[in-house]
């Protein structure tokens, strides 16, 4: 299962639909870093944190409550060993991006098309999908039809 962490509703819907829903990949959504940490650290049947629940956490950096850098650092400090991929619109060399990359991420990708292609390749390589499902779709330069989007999260931000 994948945990996708993004506060922007349009991006949450777009990325979730293109990379997860269309490919029949199970995923959960969090709207900020604090929710992500809470979900990843939730107790399993034995009452202990179920750290293997998510094989991949994909998160934005600039979010309310707790940003991506703080969330990644907290997850690593609490024992999460899975893959954490950061997504950012910050340019290389930007102080916020540098801090995000140093926070415990395995990889940081751009929110631009090439970053989405990289993320789609990671998902295709690491995540089991329903047999016969389409592979994750990389971003294209064409606009998506709004009618293709599904309401995927109770978040309203």
BELTA-V518043 format. One line per field, one symbol per residue. ss: DSSP state (H for helix, E for strand, C for the rest). phi: phi as a letter, one per 30 degrees, with the letter a starting at -180 (. if undefined). psi: psi as a letter, one per 20 degrees, with the letter a starting at -180 (. if undefined). A space follows every 10 residues. Layout:
ss: ???
phi: ???
psi: ???
This chain:
ss: CEEEECCCHH HHHHHHHHHH HCCCCCEEEE CCHHHHHHHH CCECCCCCEC CCCCCEEEEE CCCCCCCHHH HHHHHHHCCC CCEEEEEECC CCCCHHHHHH HCCCCCEEEE CCHHHHHHHH HHHHHHCCCC CCCCCCCCCC CCCCCHHHCC CCCCCCC
phi: .ccccadddd dedddeddcc ddchcdacbb cadddddddd ceddedicec dcecdaccbd cdbdibdddd ddddeddcjd cddcccbbcd deideddedd dddjddabcd ddeddddddd dddddccdcd eidddecddb dddddedddc dcbddcd
psi: qqppophogg ggggggghhg ghjlppqrpq irhghggggh jqqahjiqpm ijgpipppqr gnqrfprhgg gggggghjjp irpopqpqiq qqipgggghg hjijqhqpqq irghhhgggh ggghhipprp piqqrqpqqr iqqqphiiqq oiqiqj.
